[in-house]
Amino acid sequence: MPDYLTDDQVAKIARYICLPGFLSAEDTNALLIRAKQLLEGFSLADHPLTKFTTSDDNHVGDDYFLTSGDKIRFFFEEDAVKDGKLTREKHQAVNKIGHALHELDPVFRAATLENQRIKAVARDLKFHHDPLALQSMVICKQTQIGGEVPEHNDSCYTSPPSALGFWFALEKCTPENGALSFLPGSHLKTPIVKRFVRLPTGGTGFEELIPPEQVPEKAEGKYIMEACDPGDLVIIHGSVLHKSERNTSPKTRFAYTFHMIESAPFAEYDEKNWLQPTPQMPFSKILDSPNVSVIKSVAPTAA
Ligand SMILES: O=C(O)CCC(=O)C(=O)O
């Protein structure tokens, strides 16, 4: 008998599942308030004004980004920095906060590594033997200039691919402020064709996994938008294509997300990945004791 999910929900992880009201109003509010405190509190004094952009030819690759895996750092919206200066107040200029909130910040840690419901979901899904948490972020989608997140999937970390995204709405997410959309079934038709890696020449870039002439036609279909209320959790299969549009509305769209992957020896972590565990901060386990067996292959399965 699953602890938290229904059997139907477990079956749907081959695409994505939305769990309304996963976080209580109190817990959601605590995360939102904490995110806003962090935005108010960080210093611009030694900040390199790193922007977060997802376009292929201009991806973040500076040291501030590359060494952020075990820190809490602040990345600006593309349109919030002009001629080396912020065009608005810093708390309204940050695109995302990352990438070790779940390790370092007590409020985000409580919602992630110490969250009994997350452990129950990991046990119910049996998607991983011994899941690890990594890359936590608050995505702010600021008013008017909130950056779009182009179509992508999240399976870049391990061989075989094993990522699940846990994405929590902290505010109401609507078509106007950049709610997430998904391409159902894309996990079956879209092999992982490239991944975001550290380049030998420095910085980051995309490594092609399949020669361009062998890349199959793009998965066809209609994106489905998941409008969400604060506290809803969307669990995203690592191979499912998803995206979110630019926010030009007067309302922010704060969300908290982290990724869950399989550990060795069941999956091998890619040493080229931009995000590497450190001796001081290895990736933390989600479960107190591993799942005895997995019922979902980490490779995509039919929905
Ligand atoms: O929050 C968003 O708009 C995008 C999130 C996303 O793509 C992800 O968590 O992988």
The ligand as an SDF file (V2000), in Angstrom:
LIG
                    3D

 10  9  0  0  0  0  0  0  0  0999 V2000
    9.9960   27.1450  -13.1910 O   0  0  0  0  0  0  0  0  0  0  0  0
   10.1630   27.1770  -14.4060 C   0  0  0  0  0  0  0  0  0  0  0  0
    9.6370   28.0250  -15.0970 O   0  0  0  0  0  0  0  0  0  0  0  0
   10.9990   26.1450  -15.1120 C   0  0  0  0  0  0  0  0  0  0  0  0
   11.3680   25.0080  -14.2270 C   0  0  0  0  0  0  0  0  0  0  0  0
   12.0890   23.9250  -14.9570 C   0  0  0  0  0  0  0  0  0  0  0  0
   12.1930   23.9060  -16.1410 O   0  0  0  0  0  0  0  0  0  0  0  0
   12.6760   22.8420  -14.1910 C   0  0  0  0  0  0  0  0  0  0  0  0
   12.5500   22.8430  -12.9410 O   0  0  0  0  0  0  0  0  0  0  0  0
   13.2830   21.9570  -14.8190 O   0  0  0  0  0  0  0  0  0  0  0  0
  1  2  2  0
  2  3  1  0
  2  4  1  0
  4  5  1  0
  5  6  1  0
  6  7  2  0
  6  8  1  0
  8  9  2  0
  8 10  1  0
M  END
$$$$
